[in-house]
Amino acid sequence: MTINKEHKEFYAIDMGTEGWHTPPGYPKGIQQKILAGELDEVNKTGNRTRLLRFEPGVFTTAPFVHDYWEEVYLVEGDLTVGNDENGEGGESYDPHTYACRPPGAYHGPFKSEGGCVLMEIHYFDETA
């Protein structure tokens, strides 16, 4: 696997409004900020590191599945996995929990009661 990312030294990340946007297919109240890299989902190449944040009370309604590896670290807040389409139920996780999912793994839906920030690393297995 080849990982090509730009060289970046320590710098302050603006956690305010600068550089955040709602990814396609996500509900309002979930935003991402790309920290490094670029993921080309059409050509199935590349990688990215991003922050993903949920506003309090926001939830998704269906499981996700994608063709790339995903590593997720819950930096702050609460995250519930496996809620129903009304945001009910699921298993709640606290900060400093981690998941690593291979391509094709169904996961979610997700919700956050008080809001959260996730750090995610996405990459394609270019040896497959």
C-alpha positions as CSV (number, residue, x, y, z in Angstrom):
1,M,0.0,0.0,0.0
2,T,1.3,3.5,-0.9
3,I,0.4,6.3,1.3
4,N,1.0,9.7,-0.2
5,K,0.2,12.6,2.1
6,E,1.7,16.1,2.3
7,H,4.3,16.8,5.0
8,K,2.7,18.9,7.7
9,E,4.3,19.9,11.0
10,F,2.3,20.7,14.1
11,Y,-0.1,23.5,13.6
12,A,-3.3,24.7,15.3
13,I,-6.5,23.3,14.0
14,D,-9.4,25.8,13.8
15,M,-12.2,24.0,15.6
16,G,-14.5,26.9,14.9
17,T,-16.3,27.2,11.5
18,E,-13.3,27.5,9.2
19,G,-12.9,24.5,6.8
20,W,-15.8,22.5,8.1
21,H,-18.5,21.2,5.7
22,T,-21.2,18.5,5.6
23,P,-20.1,15.5,3.6
24,P,-22.4,14.3,0.8
25,G,-25.1,12.0,2.1
26,Y,-24.8,13.1,5.7
27,P,-27.5,15.0,7.6
28,K,-27.1,18.6,8.6
29,G,-25.3,18.8,12.0
30,I,-22.5,16.4,11.0
31,Q,-19.4,18.1,9.5
32,Q,-16.0,17.1,8.4
33,K,-12.6,18.8,8.3
34,I,-9.9,17.2,6.1
35,L,-6.6,17.3,7.8
36,A,-4.4,15.6,5.2
37,G,-4.6,13.5,2.0
38,E,-7.3,13.0,-0.5
39,L,-9.6,10.0,-1.1
40,D,-10.8,9.3,-4.6
41,E,-13.8,7.0,-4.1
42,V,-14.6,6.7,-7.8
43,N,-11.1,5.5,-8.8
44,K,-10.6,3.7,-5.4
45,T,-7.2,5.4,-4.7
46,G,-5.8,7.6,-2.0
47,N,-6.2,8.2,1.7
48,R,-7.4,10.9,4.0
49,T,-7.3,11.9,7.6
50,R,-10.3,13.9,8.8
51,L,-12.1,15.1,11.8
52,L,-15.8,14.4,11.9
53,R,-18.1,16.1,14.4
54,F,-21.7,15.6,15.4
55,E,-23.8,18.4,16.9
56,P,-25.8,17.4,20.0
57,G,-28.8,15.2,19.2
58,V,-27.8,14.5,15.6
59,F,-28.2,11.0,14.2
60,T,-28.0,9.0,11.0
61,T,-30.7,6.6,10.0
62,A,-29.1,3.8,8.0
63,P,-25.9,1.8,8.1
64,F,-22.9,2.9,6.1
65,V,-20.7,0.6,3.9
66,H,-17.8,1.7,1.7
67,D,-14.9,0.2,-0.3
68,Y,-12.0,1.6,1.8
69,W,-10.5,0.8,5.2
70,E,-11.6,3.1,8.1
71,E,-10.0,3.7,11.4
72,V,-12.0,5.8,13.9
73,Y,-10.9,7.3,17.2
74,L,-13.5,9.0,19.4
75,V,-11.6,12.1,20.6
76,E,-14.4,13.7,22.7
77,G,-18.0,13.5,23.5
78,D,-20.4,10.5,23.2
79,L,-21.2,8.3,20.2
80,T,-23.9,5.7,20.0
81,V,-23.7,2.9,17.3
82,G,-26.6,0.9,16.0
83,N,-29.6,3.2,16.7
84,D,-32.8,2.8,14.7
85,E,-34.2,5.2,12.1
86,N,-35.7,7.3,14.9
87,G,-32.4,7.7,16.7
88,E,-33.4,5.2,19.5
89,G,-31.4,2.4,21.0
90,G,-27.8,1.3,20.1
91,E,-24.6,1.0,22.1
92,S,-23.0,4.1,23.6
93,Y,-19.3,4.7,23.7
94,D,-17.1,7.2,25.6
95,P,-14.0,9.1,24.5
96,H,-10.8,7.2,23.8
97,T,-12.5,4.3,22.0
98,Y,-11.3,3.0,18.6
99,A,-12.7,1.0,15.7
100,C,-10.9,-0.4,12.6
101,R,-13.2,-1.5,9.7
102,P,-12.2,-3.3,6.5
103,P,-13.8,-2.5,3.2
104,G,-17.4,-3.8,2.9
105,A,-18.1,-3.8,6.7
106,Y,-21.6,-2.4,7.5
107,H,-21.5,0.0,10.4
108,G,-23.9,2.4,12.1
109,P,-26.2,4.1,12.2
110,F,-24.7,6.7,14.6
111,K,-25.9,9.3,17.0
112,S,-24.5,11.6,19.6
113,E,-26.5,12.9,22.6
114,G,-24.1,15.7,23.6
115,G,-22.0,16.0,20.5
116,C,-18.7,14.4,19.6
117,V,-15.5,14.7,17.6
118,L,-14.0,11.7,15.8
119,M,-10.6,11.4,14.1
120,E,-10.9,9.1,11.1
121,I,-8.3,7.7,8.7
122,H,-9.6,6.3,5.4
123,Y,-7.5,4.4,2.8
124,F,-7.8,1.9,-0.1
125,D,-6.0,-1.4,0.0
126,E,-4.1,-0.9,-3.2
127,T,-2.7,-4.4,-3.1
128,A,-6.1,-6.0,-3.6
